[in-house]
């Protein structure tokens, strides 16, 4: 009698894993990082409910690499998963290179694109690409490479804002958002 119970438990566990995996792929949970929080509510890549938003309000649209979302810092640029996008002050505008390598690149992953002309929604600044330090196409906004922050846990998190006085959230017009006090952390 113990064997059917073990088999039943194993089948149940396998079914639960399958459901969890499918839920992660459905786009209904705010992307790979889960749902947003009360301070930042991405409502679509353009920050409104009429252009490119999904039924559940999560960022997405038709494959946009960058979009916009409302946050505690105002309207900001986010990646296709709704994660906040940052500039690194040690990058030189228009240089075609990223100054963030090694440990920096692990803490501040590059925003990648599948093509040299990435699709964006709601971003009014010029968007392009460079070849990043990892050899992949890295997205640029206003001629500067952009990154996410590994310590941000969910869409709308802005915990990288002002880290060591060199990391800043990107506004849709390509300017740095300077509204917050510098944070301590891994600034490189």
DRENPA-3360 file (N, C-alpha, C; in nm, 2 decimals, always signed):
BEGIN
1 = XXXXXXXX = +0.08/-0.12/+0.00/+0.00/+0.00/+0.00/+0.09/+0.13/+0.00 ~ +0.21/+0.12/+0.05/+0.30/+0.24/+0.05/+0.34/+0.28/-0.09 ~ +0.36/+0.19/-0.18/+0.40/+0.22/-0.31/+0.30/+0.32/-0.38 ~ +0.17/+0.29/-0.38/+0.08/+0.38/-0.45/+0.08/+0.52/-0.38 ~ +0.10/+0.53/-0.25/+0.10/+0.66/-0.19/+0.23/+0.74/-0.23 ~ +0.34/+0.67/-0.24/+0.46/+0.74/-0.29/+0.44/+0.78/-0.44 ~ +0.39/+0.69/-0.52/+0.36/+0.72/-0.66/+0.27/+0.84/-0.67 ~ +0.16/+0.84/-0.59/+0.07/+0.95/-0.59/+0.13/+1.08/-0.55;
9 = XXXXXXXX = +0.21/+1.08/-0.45/+0.28/+1.20/-0.40/+0.37/+1.25/-0.51 ~ +0.45/+1.16/-0.58/+0.54/+1.20/-0.69/+0.46/+1.26/-0.80 ~ +0.35/+1.20/-0.84/+0.27/+1.25/-0.95/+0.22/+1.39/-0.91 ~ +0.17/+1.40/-0.79/+0.12/+1.53/-0.74/+0.23/+1.64/-0.74 ~ +0.35/+1.60/-0.70/+0.46/+1.70/-0.70/+0.50/+1.74/-0.84 ~ +0.50/+1.64/-0.93/+0.53/+1.67/-1.07/+0.43/+1.76/-1.13 ~ +0.30/+1.74/-1.10/+0.19/+1.82/-1.15/+0.21/+1.96/-1.10 ~ +0.24/+1.98/-0.97/+0.26/+2.11/-0.91/+0.37/+2.19/-0.98;
17 = XXXXXXXX = +0.48/+2.12/-1.01/+0.60/+2.18/-1.07/+0.56/+2.22/-1.21 ~ +0.48/+2.14/-1.28/+0.44/+2.18/-1.42/+0.35/+2.30/-1.42 ~ +0.26/+2.31/-1.32/+0.17/+2.42/-1.31/+0.25/+2.55/-1.28 ~ +0.35/+2.53/-1.19/+0.43/+2.65/-1.16/+0.51/+2.70/-1.28 ~ +0.57/+2.60/-1.35/+0.65/+2.64/-1.47/+0.56/+2.71/-1.57 ~ +0.44/+2.65/-1.60/+0.35/+2.72/-1.69/+0.31/+2.85/-1.65 ~ +0.28/+2.87/-1.52/+0.24/+3.00/-1.47/+0.35/+3.10/-1.49 ~ +0.48/+3.06/-1.48/+0.59/+3.15/-1.50/+0.60/+3.19/-1.65;
25 = XXXXXXXX = +0.55/+3.11/-1.74/+0.56/+3.14/-1.88/+0.44/+3.22/-1.93 ~ +0.34/+3.23/-1.85/+0.21/+3.29/-1.90/+0.21/+3.44/-1.91 ~ +0.31/+3.51/-1.85/+0.31/+3.65/-1.86/+0.21/+3.72/-1.76 ~ +0.14/+3.64/-1.68/+0.05/+3.69/-1.59/+0.11/+3.73/-1.46 ~ +0.23/+3.70/-1.43/+0.29/+3.72/-1.30/+0.39/+3.83/-1.30 ~ +0.39/+3.92/-1.39/+0.49/+4.03/-1.39/+0.62/+3.99/-1.44 ~ +0.63/+3.88/-1.53/+0.76/+3.84/-1.59/+0.84/+3.75/-1.50 ~ +0.96/+3.74/-1.52/+1.05/+3.65/-1.45/+1.07/+3.68/-1.31;
33 = XXXXXXXX = +1.04/+3.80/-1.27/+1.07/+3.85/-1.13/+0.95/+3.86/-1.04 ~ +0.83/+3.81/-1.09/+0.71/+3.82/-1.01/+0.64/+3.95/-1.03 ~ +0.54/+3.98/-0.94/+0.46/+4.10/-0.96/+0.53/+4.22/-0.90 ~ +0.47/+4.34/-0.93/+0.52/+4.46/-0.89/+0.48/+4.49/-0.74 ~ +0.51/+4.61/-0.69/+0.47/+4.65/-0.56/+0.38/+4.77/-0.56 ~ +0.34/+4.82/-0.45/+0.24/+4.93/-0.44/+0.31/+5.06/-0.48 ~ +0.44/+5.08/-0.47/+0.50/+5.20/-0.50/+0.53/+5.22/-0.65 ~ +0.53/+5.11/-0.72/+0.56/+5.12/-0.87/+0.46/+5.02/-0.94;
41 = XXXXXXXX = +0.38/+5.07/-1.02/+0.28/+4.99/-1.09/+0.30/+5.00/-1.24 ~ +0.38/+4.92/-1.30/+0.39/+4.92/-1.44/+0.25/+4.88/-1.50 ~ +0.20/+4.96/-1.59/+0.07/+4.94/-1.65/+0.08/+4.91/-1.80 ~ +0.20/+4.88/-1.84/+0.22/+4.85/-1.98/+0.35/+4.92/-2.02 ~ +0.41/+4.89/-2.13/+0.54/+4.95/-2.17/+0.53/+5.10/-2.19 ~ +0.41/+5.15/-2.21/+0.40/+5.30/-2.23/+0.35/+5.37/-2.11 ~ +0.32/+5.29/-2.00/+0.28/+5.36/-1.88/+0.13/+5.39/-1.88 ~ +0.05/+5.34/-1.98/-0.09/+5.36/-1.97/-0.16/+5.24/-2.01;
49 = XXXXXXXX = -0.29/+5.24/-2.00/-0.36/+5.11/-2.02/-0.41/+5.10/-2.16 ~ -0.38/+5.19/-2.25/-0.43/+5.19/-2.39/-0.33/+5.15/-2.49 ~ -0.21/+5.15/-2.47/-0.11/+5.13/-2.57/-0.01/+5.02/-2.53 ~ -0.03/+4.90/-2.56/+0.07/+4.80/-2.54/+0.06/+4.73/-2.41 ~ -0.04/+4.76/-2.33/-0.04/+4.69/-2.20/-0.11/+4.55/-2.21 ~ -0.08/+4.46/-2.12/-0.15/+4.34/-2.12/-0.27/+4.35/-2.03 ~ -0.36/+4.25/-2.04/-0.49/+4.25/-1.97/-0.46/+4.26/-1.82 ~ -0.36/+4.20/-1.77/-0.33/+4.20/-1.62/-0.25/+4.33/-1.58;
57 = XXXXXXXX = -0.22/+4.42/-1.67/-0.14/+4.54/-1.64/+0.01/+4.52/-1.63 ~ +0.06/+4.40/-1.66/+0.20/+4.38/-1.66/+0.27/+4.43/-1.78 ~ +0.39/+4.48/-1.77/+0.46/+4.52/-1.89/+0.47/+4.41/-2.00 ~ +0.48/+4.44/-2.12/+0.49/+4.34/-2.22/+0.47/+4.39/-2.35 ~ +0.35/+4.40/-2.40/+0.33/+4.44/-2.54/+0.38/+4.34/-2.64 ~ +0.41/+4.39/-2.75/+0.45/+4.29/-2.86/+0.60/+4.28/-2.87 ~ +0.67/+4.25/-2.76/+0.81/+4.22/-2.77/+0.90/+4.35/-2.75 ~ +0.84/+4.45/-2.70/+0.92/+4.57/-2.68/+1.04/+4.54/-2.58;
65 = XXXXXXXX = +1.16/+4.59/-2.62/+1.28/+4.57/-2.54/+1.27/+4.67/-2.42 ~ +1.22/+4.79/-2.45/+1.21/+4.90/-2.35/+1.07/+4.95/-2.35 ~ +1.02/+5.00/-2.24/+0.89/+5.06/-2.23/+0.90/+5.16/-2.11 ~ +0.79/+5.21/-2.06/+0.79/+5.30/-1.95/+0.69/+5.25/-1.85 ~ +0.71/+5.29/-1.72/+0.62/+5.26/-1.61/+0.62/+5.37/-1.51 ~ +0.52/+5.37/-1.43/+0.51/+5.47/-1.32/+0.58/+5.40/-1.20 ~ +0.66/+5.49/-1.13/+0.73/+5.44/-1.01/+0.73/+5.55/-0.90 ~ +0.79/+5.52/-0.79/+0.81/+5.62/-0.69/+0.89/+5.74/-0.73;
73 = XXXXXXXX = +0.96/+5.72/-0.84/+1.04/+5.83/-0.90/+0.98/+5.90/-1.02 ~ +0.85/+5.87/-1.04/+0.78/+5.92/-1.16/+0.78/+5.82/-1.27 ~ +0.76/+5.86/-1.40/+0.77/+5.77/-1.51/+0.91/+5.74/-1.55 ~ +0.94/+5.61/-1.56/+1.08/+5.57/-1.58/+1.08/+5.47/-1.70 ~ +1.20/+5.44/-1.75/+1.22/+5.34/-1.85/+1.24/+5.21/-1.78 ~ +1.18/+5.10/-1.84/+1.19/+4.97/-1.79/+1.22/+4.88/-1.91 ~ +1.27/+4.76/-1.87/+1.30/+4.66/-1.98/+1.17/+4.58/-2.01 ~ +1.18/+4.49/-2.10/+1.06/+4.41/-2.14/+1.00/+4.33/-2.03;
81 = XXXXXXXX = +1.07/+4.31/-1.92/+1.01/+4.24/-1.81/+0.96/+4.34/-1.70 ~ +0.97/+4.47/-1.73/+0.92/+4.57/-1.63/+1.03/+4.61/-1.53 ~ +1.15/+4.56/-1.54/+1.26/+4.59/-1.45/+1.32/+4.73/-1.48 ~ +1.35/+4.81/-1.38/+1.40/+4.94/-1.40/+1.53/+4.94/-1.47 ~ +1.55/+5.04/-1.56/+1.67/+5.06/-1.64/+1.75/+5.17/-1.58 ~ +1.89/+5.15/-1.58/+1.98/+5.25/-1.52/+2.09/+5.29/-1.62 ~ +2.14/+5.41/-1.59/+2.27/+5.46/-1.66/+2.38/+5.44/-1.56 ~ +2.50/+5.42/-1.61/+2.62/+5.42/-1.53/+2.70/+5.54/-1.57;
89 = XXXXXXXX = +2.73/+5.63/-1.47/+2.80/+5.76/-1.50/+2.94/+5.74/-1.55 ~ +3.00/+5.62/-1.54/+3.13/+5.60/-1.59/+3.13/+5.57/-1.74 ~ +3.02/+5.55/-1.80/+3.01/+5.53/-1.94/+3.01/+5.67/-2.01 ~ +3.07/+5.67/-2.13/+3.08/+5.79/-2.21/+2.98/+5.79/-2.32 ~ +2.89/+5.89/-2.32/+2.79/+5.90/-2.42/+2.85/+5.90/-2.56 ~ +2.80/+5.81/-2.65/+2.84/+5.80/-2.79/+2.97/+5.73/-2.81 ~ +3.03/+5.67/-2.70/+3.16/+5.60/-2.72/+3.15/+5.46/-2.79 ~ +3.03/+5.41/-2.78/+3.00/+5.27/-2.84/+3.06/+5.16/-2.75;
97 = XXXXXXXX = +3.09/+5.19/-2.63/+3.14/+5.09/-2.53/+3.08/+5.10/-2.40 ~ +3.09/+5.00/-2.32/+3.04/+4.99/-2.18/+3.16/+4.99/-2.09 ~ +3.16/+5.07/-1.98/+3.27/+5.07/-1.88/+3.24/+4.97/-1.77 ~ +3.13/+4.90/-1.78/+3.09/+4.80/-1.67/+3.12/+4.66/-1.71 ~ +3.23/+4.61/-1.65/+3.28/+4.48/-1.68/+3.30/+4.39/-1.55 ~ +3.32/+4.27/-1.57/+3.35/+4.18/-1.46/+3.24/+4.18/-1.35 ~ +3.28/+4.20/-1.23/+3.18/+4.21/-1.11/+3.07/+4.31/-1.14 ~ +3.11/+4.42/-1.20/+3.01/+4.53/-1.23/+2.90/+4.47/-1.32;
105 = XXXXXXXX = +2.94/+4.40/-1.42/+2.85/+4.34/-1.52/+2.76/+4.24/-1.45 ~ +2.81/+4.17/-1.35/+2.73/+4.07/-1.28/+2.62/+4.14/-1.19 ~ +2.66/+4.25/-1.13/+2.57/+4.32/-1.04/+2.47/+4.41/-1.12 ~ +2.51/+4.45/-1.24/+2.44/+4.55/-1.33/+2.43/+4.49/-1.47 ~ +2.34/+4.39/-1.49/+2.33/+4.32/-1.62/+2.29/+4.42/-1.73 ~ +2.35/+4.40/-1.85/+2.32/+4.48/-1.96/+2.18/+4.45/-2.01 ~ +2.11/+4.55/-2.06/+1.98/+4.53/-2.13/+2.01/+4.49/-2.27 ~ +1.97/+4.37/-2.31/+2.01/+4.31/-2.44/+1.89/+4.33/-2.54;
113 = XXXXXXXX = +1.93/+4.33/-2.67/+1.84/+4.34/-2.78/+1.87/+4.23/-2.88 ~ +1.76/+4.18/-2.95/+1.78/+4.08/-3.05/+1.82/+4.14/-3.19 ~ +1.80/+4.27/-3.21/+1.84/+4.33/-3.33/+1.90/+4.47/-3.30 ~ +1.96/+4.52/-3.40/+2.03/+4.65/-3.39/+1.93/+4.77/-3.38 ~ +1.80/+4.74/-3.41/+1.70/+4.84/-3.40/+1.59/+4.79/-3.30 ~ +1.61/+4.79/-3.17/+1.52/+4.74/-3.08/+1.38/+4.81/-3.08 ~ +1.28/+4.73/-3.05/+1.15/+4.79/-3.04/+1.13/+4.85/-2.91 ~ +1.07/+4.97/-2.90/+1.05/+5.04/-2.78/+0.91/+5.10/-2.78;
121 = XXXXXXXX = +0.85/+5.12/-2.66/+0.72/+5.19/-2.65/+0.73/+5.29/-2.54 ~ +0.70/+5.42/-2.57/+0.69/+5.52/-2.47/+0.82/+5.59/-2.44 ~ +0.93/+5.54/-2.50/+1.06/+5.61/-2.48/+1.08/+5.70/-2.59 ~ +1.10/+5.83/-2.56/+1.12/+5.94/-2.66/+1.26/+5.97/-2.70 ~ +1.36/+5.92/-2.61/+1.50/+5.94/-2.64/+1.54/+5.85/-2.76 ~ +1.65/+5.88/-2.82/+1.70/+5.79/-2.93/+1.75/+5.66/-2.86 ~ +1.71/+5.55/-2.92/+1.74/+5.42/-2.87/+1.82/+5.35/-2.98 ~ +1.93/+5.28/-2.94/+2.02/+5.21/-3.04/+2.08/+5.09/-2.97;
129 = XXXXXXXX = +2.19/+5.04/-3.02/+2.27/+4.93/-2.96/+2.41/+4.95/-2.98 ~ +2.49/+4.88/-2.90/+2.63/+4.87/-2.91/+2.66/+4.72/-2.89 ~ +2.79/+4.68/-2.92/+2.83/+4.54/-2.88/+2.88/+4.55/-2.73 ~ +2.80/+4.48/-2.64/+2.84/+4.49/-2.50/+2.96/+4.41/-2.47 ~ +3.00/+4.42/-2.34/+3.12/+4.35/-2.30/+3.11/+4.20/-2.31 ~ +2.98/+4.15/-2.31/+2.96/+4.00/-2.32/+2.95/+3.96/-2.47 ~ +2.97/+4.05/-2.56/+2.96/+4.02/-2.71/+2.82/+4.03/-2.76 ~ +2.72/+4.05/-2.68/+2.58/+4.06/-2.73/+2.54/+4.20/-2.75;
137 = XXXXXXXX = +2.44/+4.23/-2.83/+2.39/+4.36/-2.85/+2.33/+4.42/-2.72 ~ +2.39/+4.53/-2.68/+2.34/+4.60/-2.56/+2.26/+4.73/-2.60 ~ +2.15/+4.75/-2.54/+2.07/+4.86/-2.57/+2.13/+4.99/-2.52 ~ +2.12/+5.10/-2.60/+2.16/+5.23/-2.56/+2.04/+5.33/-2.56 ~ +2.04/+5.42/-2.47/+1.94/+5.53/-2.47/+2.02/+5.66/-2.47 ~ +1.99/+5.74/-2.57/+2.06/+5.87/-2.58/+2.21/+5.85/-2.59 ~ +2.25/+5.74/-2.66/+2.39/+5.71/-2.68/+2.46/+5.65/-2.56 ~ +2.39/+5.61/-2.46/+2.45/+5.56/-2.34/+2.40/+5.41/-2.31;
145 = XXXXXXXX = +2.49/+5.32/-2.28/+2.44/+5.18/-2.25/+2.35/+5.18/-2.13 ~ +2.26/+5.09/-2.13/+2.16/+5.08/-2.02/+2.17/+4.94/-1.95 ~ +2.13/+4.94/-1.83/+2.15/+4.82/-1.74/+2.03/+4.80/-1.65 ~ +2.01/+4.68/-1.60/+1.92/+4.66/-1.49/+2.01/+4.64/-1.36 ~ +1.95/+4.62/-1.25/+2.02/+4.60/-1.12/+1.98/+4.47/-1.06 ~ +2.08/+4.38/-1.04/+2.05/+4.25/-0.99/+1.98/+4.25/-0.85 ~ +2.00/+4.35/-0.77/+1.93/+4.36/-0.64/+1.79/+4.40/-0.65 ~ +1.74/+4.45/-0.76/+1.60/+4.48/-0.78/+1.53/+4.35/-0.78;
153 = XXXXXXXX = +1.43/+4.33/-0.70/+1.36/+4.20/-0.69/+1.23/+4.19/-0.77 ~ +1.17/+4.30/-0.81/+1.04/+4.30/-0.88/+1.03/+4.42/-0.97 ~ +0.94/+4.41/-1.07/+0.92/+4.53/-1.16/+0.88/+4.65/-1.07 ~ +0.94/+4.76/-1.11/+0.92/+4.88/-1.03/+1.01/+4.91/-0.92 ~ +1.09/+4.81/-0.88/+1.19/+4.84/-0.78/+1.29/+4.94/-0.83 ~ +1.34/+5.03/-0.75/+1.44/+5.13/-0.79/+1.55/+5.14/-0.69 ~ +1.59/+5.02/-0.64/+1.69/+5.02/-0.53/+1.83/+5.05/-0.58 ~ +1.85/+5.06/-0.71/+1.98/+5.10/-0.76/+1.99/+5.25/-0.78;
161 = XXXXXXXX = +1.89/+5.32/-0.76/+1.89/+5.47/-0.78/+2.00/+5.53/-0.69 ~ +2.09/+5.60/-0.75/+2.20/+5.67/-0.68/+2.30/+5.59/-0.61 ~ +2.31/+5.46/-0.64/+2.41/+5.37/-0.58/+2.55/+5.43/-0.60 ~ +2.62/+5.46/-0.50/+2.76/+5.52/-0.50/+2.77/+5.64/-0.58 ~ +2.66/+5.71/-0.61/+2.66/+5.83/-0.68/+2.69/+5.81/-0.83 ~ +2.68/+5.69/-0.88/+2.71/+5.67/-1.03/+2.61/+5.59/-1.10 ~ +2.50/+5.55/-1.04/+2.39/+5.47/-1.11/+2.26/+5.55/-1.09 ~ +2.19/+5.58/-1.21/+2.07/+5.65/-1.20/+1.97/+5.60/-1.30;
169 = XXXXXXXX = +1.84/+5.60/-1.25/+1.73/+5.56/-1.33/+1.72/+5.65/-1.45 ~ +1.67/+5.59/-1.56/+1.66/+5.66/-1.69/+1.51/+5.71/-1.71 ~ +1.50/+5.83/-1.74/+1.37/+5.89/-1.78/+1.34/+5.86/-1.93 ~ +1.21/+5.86/-1.97/+1.18/+5.84/-2.11/+1.24/+5.93/-2.21 ~ +1.28/+6.05/-2.17/+1.34/+6.14/-2.26/+1.49/+6.13/-2.26 ~ +1.54/+6.03/-2.19/+1.69/+6.00/-2.19/+1.77/+6.07/-2.08 ~ +1.70/+6.14/-2.00/+1.78/+6.21/-1.89/+1.79/+6.12/-1.77 ~ +1.89/+6.15/-1.68/+1.90/+6.07/-1.56/+1.80/+6.13/-1.46;
177 = XXXXXXXX = +1.74/+6.04/-1.38/+1.65/+6.09/-1.28/+1.74/+6.11/-1.15 ~ +1.74/+6.23/-1.10/+1.83/+6.26/-0.99/+1.76/+6.29/-0.86 ~ +1.63/+6.25/-0.85/+1.54/+6.29/-0.74/+1.56/+6.22/-0.61 ~ +1.65/+6.12/-0.60/+1.67/+6.05/-0.47/+1.81/+6.07/-0.42 ~ +1.82/+6.06/-0.29/+1.96/+6.06/-0.23/+2.04/+5.94/-0.27 ~ +2.17/+5.96/-0.29/+2.25/+5.84/-0.33/+2.24/+5.73/-0.23 ~ +2.23/+5.61/-0.28/+2.23/+5.49/-0.20/+2.36/+5.43/-0.18 ~ +2.38/+5.35/-0.08/+2.51/+5.28/-0.06/+2.49/+5.15/-0.14;
185 = XXXX = +2.60/+5.09/-0.18/+2.59/+4.96/-0.25/+2.70/+4.94/-0.35 ~ +2.68/+4.85/-0.44/+2.78/+4.80/-0.53/+2.78/+4.90/-0.65 ~ +2.86/+5.01/-0.65/+2.86/+5.11/-0.75/+2.96/+5.09/-0.86 ~ +3.07/+5.03/-0.83/+3.18/+5.01/-0.92/+3.22/+5.14/-0.98;
% end
